[in-house]
Amino acid sequence: MRIGEIIAQYRKEHNLSLRAFAERTGISRSYINTIENDVDNTRAITINKIGQLAKGMNMTSDELLDIMDEETPVNVSGFNHTAARSALPPGAFPIPDLSGLKKIPILGSSACGLPIEAIRSYDYIQVNSALRADFALFAEGKSMTGAGIMDGSMVFFRETEAVNNGEIAAVTVDNSTTIKRFYQYGETVILRACNPEFDDQEYSGDELMGIHVFGKAVACMTGLN
């Protein structure tokens, strides 16, 4: 169910106006109205907003996520977190409350251009436990900027061996790793950039033996480098 539908249904069942619900959540009426009317389920919801909305409906973030459409885009930008990465400048982020956090491995770097070898560094980042991700990769290159994935972005993935056409995936190509929109048509796989300056990467026949999906992108955090 879309998060907007969940909110609208809750307000109807409890006879709550937009104003009353906004006061309960600490979120503006205009934001809630926008979410309720996002019929295509395309507006990204921050982890913090999910927590506020859940509290307004007398449930936990996990309970809300369980009934939300899994395709709802989740944006972790602005969430208080710590990362095991020396490149982060001191004091870049406030010290978080570690309750309700989980550790996600950072598997290294992945190209947003031609595939490059992934650096399996196995650092970790602590994120809100509501973020349904299994691992993260640092993006390199500019081919996915149209999807908000910039050079240096941290992209979070749910581990999977299959994605739907058009979804952003972590893909190995002959033991190297890339982040692209994935399409498969019969015996042809297309890895497509989100930047018109980059050409499609097309594979077929025996080349498919070296193509493996290992993650579906679920969130992106920019501005780390």
C-alpha positions in Angstrom: 0.0 0.0 0.0 1.3 3.5 -0.8 2.3 5.4 2.3 -0.1 8.2 1.2 -2.9 5.7 1.2 -1.9 4.5 4.7 -2.0 8.0 6.0 -5.3 8.9 4.4 -6.9 5.7 5.6 -5.6 6.3 9.2 -6.9 9.9 9.2 -10.3 8.8 7.9 -10.6 6.0 10.5 -9.7 8.4 13.3 -11.5 11.4 11.9 -8.3 13.5 11.8 -8.0 16.6 9.7 -4.7 17.4 7.9 -4.0 20.0 10.5 -4.6 17.6 13.4 -2.5 14.9 11.9 0.3 17.4 11.1 0.3 18.5 14.7 0.6 14.9 15.8 3.6 14.2 13.5 5.4 17.6 13.6 5.3 17.5 9.7 3.7 20.3 7.7 0.2 20.0 6.2 1.5 20.7 2.7 4.0 17.8 2.9 1.4 15.3 4.2 -1.0 16.5 1.5 1.7 15.9 -1.2 2.5 12.4 0.1 -1.2 11.5 0.1 -1.6 12.6 -3.5 1.6 11.0 -4.8 -0.4 8.4 -6.7 2.7 7.2 -8.6 4.6 6.6 -5.4 7.7 8.5 -6.7 8.4 10.9 -3.9 11.3 9.8 -1.7 10.6 9.6 2.0 13.4 10.2 4.4 14.0 7.8 7.3 13.3 10.6 9.8 9.9 11.4 8.1 9.0 7.7 8.3 9.6 7.8 12.0 7.5 10.9 12.5 4.6 9.5 10.4 4.7 6.2 12.2 4.6 8.0 15.6 1.6 10.0 14.4 -0.2 6.7 13.7 0.8 5.1 17.0 3.1 2.5 15.4 6.9 1.9 15.1 8.9 2.7 11.9 9.3 -1.1 11.4 5.5 -1.6 11.6 4.9 1.2 9.0 7.6 -0.1 6.7 6.0 -3.6 6.8 2.8 -2.3 5.4 4.3 0.2 2.9 4.8 -0.6 -0.7 8.3 -2.0 -1.0 8.9 0.2 -4.1 8.5 3.4 -2.1 11.9 5.3 -2.5 13.6 5.9 0.8 16.1 8.7 1.1 18.6 8.5 3.9 20.2 11.9 3.3 20.3 14.0 6.5 20.0 11.0 8.8 22.4 11.0 11.8 24.9 8.3 11.1 28.5 7.3 11.5 30.7 5.7 8.8 33.8 3.6 9.1 35.6 5.6 6.4 38.7 7.7 6.9 37.8 10.1 4.1 35.0 11.6 6.1 36.1 14.9 7.6 36.0 15.2 11.5 32.7 16.5 12.7 31.0 16.0 9.4 28.0 14.4 11.1 26.5 14.7 14.6 27.0 11.7 16.9 23.8 9.6 16.7 21.8 7.8 19.2 23.0 4.2 18.6 19.8 2.6 19.7 17.8 1.3 16.7 20.9 1.2 14.4 22.4 -1.6 12.4 25.7 -2.1 10.7 25.7 -2.5 6.9 28.9 -3.5 5.1 30.4 -1.2 2.6 31.7 -3.5 -0.1 33.9 -0.9 -1.8 33.5 1.2 -4.9 31.5 0.6 -8.1 31.7 2.4 -11.4 28.9 4.5 -12.8 30.6 4.4 -16.2 32.3 1.3 -17.5 32.6 -1.5 -15.0 35.6 -1.4 -12.7 36.9 -3.9 -10.2 35.1 -3.6 -6.8 37.4 -3.0 -3.9 36.2 -5.4 -1.2 37.1 -3.2 1.8 34.4 -4.4 4.2 34.1 -1.1 6.1 30.8 -0.6 7.8 28.2 2.2 8.2 25.6 2.4 10.9 22.1 3.3 9.7 18.6 3.3 11.0 17.3 -0.3 11.3 14.3 0.7 9.3 16.5 1.0 6.1 16.0 -2.3 4.4 19.4 -2.7 2.9 22.0 -5.4 3.0 25.1 -3.6 1.8 26.4 -0.3 0.4 28.7 0.7 -2.4 30.5 4.0 -3.2 29.6 5.2 -6.7 32.3 6.4 -9.0 31.7 8.3 -12.2 28.9 10.5 -13.5 26.7 8.2 -15.6 24.0 7.9 -13.0 23.6 11.6 -12.1 20.1 11.6 -13.6 19.0 9.3 -10.9 20.6 11.4 -8.2 23.6 9.1 -7.8 26.6 11.4 -8.0 30.3 10.6 -8.0 31.1 9.7 -4.4 27.5 8.9 -3.4 26.9 6.0 -1.1 24.3 3.7 -2.7 22.4 1.2 -0.5 21.3 -2.2 -1.9 19.0 -5.0 -1.0 20.7 -8.3 -1.9 19.0 -10.0 -4.8 19.9 -11.9 -7.9 17.0 -10.5 -10.0 15.5 -7.1 -10.6 12.6 -5.8 -12.8 13.4 -4.0 -16.0 14.4 -0.4 -15.4 15.4 -0.8 -11.7 18.8 0.3 -10.6 21.0 -2.6 -9.8 24.5 -3.5 -8.7 25.8 -5.8 -11.5 29.0 -7.7 -12.0 30.4 -7.8 -15.5 33.2 -10.3 -15.8 34.1 -9.9 -12.1 33.9 -6.1 -12.2 31.1 -4.1 -10.7 28.9 -1.3 -12.1 25.7 0.5 -11.1 23.1 0.8 -13.9 19.5 0.5 -14.8 19.0 -3.1 -15.8 17.0 -4.4 -18.7 16.7 -7.9 -20.1 15.0 -8.8 -23.3 15.3 -12.5 -24.0 18.9 -13.3 -24.6 20.0 -9.6 -24.4 20.9 -7.6 -21.3 21.2 -3.8 -21.5 22.9 -1.8 -18.7 21.7 1.8 -19.1 23.1 5.0 -17.7 21.0 7.9 -16.3 23.0 10.4 -18.2 22.6 11.0 -22.0 26.3 11.4 -22.4 26.8 7.7 -21.8 26.0 4.9 -24.2 24.1 1.7 -23.3 26.2 -1.3 -22.6 24.6 -4.3 -24.4 25.5 -8.0 -23.8 24.2 -11.1 -25.5 25.0 -14.7 -26.2 28.1 -16.1 -24.4 28.6 -12.6 -22.8 25.7 -13.2 -20.5 27.7 -15.8 -18.6 29.7 -12.9 -17.1 26.6 -10.8 -16.1 25.2 -11.2 -12.6 22.9 -9.0 -10.6 23.7 -9.0 -6.9 21.7 -6.1 -5.5 18.8 -3.7 -6.1 19.3 0.0 -5.2 17.0 1.1 -2.4 18.5 4.4 -1.2 21.3 6.9 -2.0 23.3 9.3 0.2 25.3 12.0 -1.4 27.9 14.5 -0.3 30.2 12.2 1.5 33.4 13.2 -0.5 
